[in-house]
Amino acid sequence: MHATNERPLRIGVVGVGHLGKIHARLWKEVEGAELIGVFDEVAESRDAIAKEYDVLAFEALEDILDSVDAISVVTPTFAHHAVAKVAIARGIHVLIEKPITTTLEEAEELLSLAITHNVKIQVGHVERFNPALLVVEPYLKNPRFFESHRLAQFTPRGTDVPVVLDLMVHDIDVILSLVKSPVVHIDASGIAVVSEQVDIANARIKFENGAIANVTSSRISQNPMRKLRIFERDAYLSIDFATKSAEVFRLLDEEAAKAVTTPMMRLGQIENAEKPRSIVYERPVVKDLNPLKHELELFLHAIRTDTEPIVSGIDGMRALKVANEIMVSIASQTI
Ligand code: NAD
C-alpha cells in the first residue's frame, strides 16, 4: 500500500474497552501500519492490552500523541470530542468510532480544526466496509424504498446514548450514502424500556427525490438482526450485514439475463410487458474480508494518498444530524 521507502504509519489506540481491543488487534495486522501503543484512562485495561500485543501502555493522552501519526478513538461517545480535539490540534489523523460526537457543534468544531491542521478524520461507520454492501452497490441505479432492521440483545455498553445514536446511526449513514438527495421530512417514534434512553425506535425518512427509508432499531431484542432491504424500479436487493450475504432479484429482458455472470436462477416470466422479462435471482459472491480491518486499511490509504476517507467527518456529521432530527421527532411524539 505504501512505497517501500516510506516508514510504517505509527498508530495508537485510545480507549481499549470492548471495541478498542479489536482495533488494537487489527492494527497489528494492517500492512504499512505499526501499532505503537495504547492509552486508556483505566490503567489495568491499557496494561493488559499493551502486554497482549507487545506495545507500549501510555499513561497520558499527550504522551501517546507524541509518539504516533494517527489514532483510533474508541472511547465512549461522550469522550470522542475531547480526545479527537487534542489529537487534531497536534496534527494527528483520527479515526473516530461512530457516532462522530454527541452534538453537532462538537462535530463541526472537529471538522474545522481538521482543515486548519490538515489532518484526516474518518468515522467508524463500519457497515460501509461490509462486503455484503460493497457487492450490492454496483447493482443500484435509483433506490426508492429502504427497509432496515438493526436489532440487538441488551448490553449496558452503548447505553450512554439512545439506540438511535448507538445502532440506527449505522443504517442512517449507509442510506445517506446511497440516496444522493437531501432529507426533507422525518417522522419517528421510540421509547426507553430498559435504560434511561430510547431503546427501540422507528423512523420514516423522506428524501427530496421521493425516496423513503423506514428504519427500525432495537437494543432489547431476543434475536439479533442486521438487515437492509432496498427496492427500486425492476429490482429488490437484500443485504444481511451479520451473515455478510446478499440477494438480488431483478426483472431482466432476455439479452440482459444472458449477460449475467454470477450464479443465477430464473424464478418466472413477466409476459405483459413490451418485451417478455424474467425474474432473475442472484446470490452475488461476497468477498471474504473483515469490515473493520478493511476500514483501518482504507483510513491508512486516505492518509498516504492525501484523499478523502470513504466515511469522512462530513458523512459522520450528516448521519449525526439526521439521528438528532429523529430524536427531536421522537421527543415530540407521545406514545
Ligand atoms: P467500552 O466502554 O467497552 O470501552 C471504552 C473504553 O474507553 C473503556 O476502556 C474506558 O476506560 C475508556 N475511556 C473512557 N474515557 C476515556 C478517555 N477520556 N480516554 C481514554 N480512555 C477512555 O465501549 P465500546 O463498546 O468499546 O465503545 C467504544 C466506542 O465504539 C463508542 O463510541 C461506540 O459507539 C463505538 N462502537 C462502535 C461499534 C461499531 O459497530 N462501529 C460497535 C461498538 C461500539
Residues whose N, C-alpha, C, O or C-beta is under 5 A from the ligand:
A	BS01	NAD	V14 G15 V16 G17 H18 L19 G20 F39 D40 E41 V42 S45 V74 T75 P76 T77 A79 E97 K98 P99 G124 V126 R157
